[in-house]
Amino acid sequence: MLSILTMVLLAQRPAAPPKSHNVLIDNPSVKVIRAMNVPGEKSKMHKHDVNRVMIHLDAGVMRIAHEDGRVDDIKFQPGDVRLDPAGGMHTSENIGGGDFHMIQVELKKPGVTTPVLWPKLDPVAVDPEHHKVEFENDQVRVIRQKVDPKAKSPLHEHILPRVTVYLSEQRVYTAVASGRGSSFVNTPGKVSWGERAQHSERNVGTQPFEVILVEIKSK
């Protein structure tokens, strides 16, 4: 049995700090990490061997100091999305005034060598009001979806697997071609993995919702 002194010391021990990097998804195509940085936090010298899609959940400023002496200050707002190419050794430092969180989508596989043949029901084609391409290359197509309350996104088809990052609360009714459907609630900052799908969506909440879709072209 533990002595009284041991129990007191254990009770006084401070709780372990939360992890700054948490792996949310890890499969053959992607590794998705939720990263958190506090003001003044600076990494050790390191490098990234694969391209990454960065989705920022908070405003902030990150200083990237390269091994060759170059310094880049990257400013971002909530909802900003950018491509971070693989590169050389560097440090990263939070030089802003507050904590910031981001979702990092590491792309494990090389890009495709032939263009993707998008279907007739591609969401960008059939619903451009709610689906905007942020950027596209041989590895990914990144789409921002924004839907107002009570608005509906018509039947559309996702032919590629995708990482979905919810920037705001989403209250949505999703229906397949037959009309059968279900209601879902997704919280801000949630991340999910999806496969090929065909559905319509209706915002059944009282606020607009916004999500980022990272479609993975690599096989």
Secondary structure, DSSP 8 states (H G I E B T S, - for coil): ---HHHHHHHHHS------SEEEEEESSSEEEEEEEE-TT-B--SB--SS-EEEEESS-EEEEEEETTS-EEEEEE-TT-EEEE-----EEEEE-SSS-EEEEEEEE-S---SS-----TT-HHHH-TTTEEEEEE-SSEEEEEEEE-TT-EEEEEEE-S-EEEEESS-EEEEEE-TTS-EEEEEE-TT-EEEE-SEEEEEEE-SSS-EEEEEEEE---
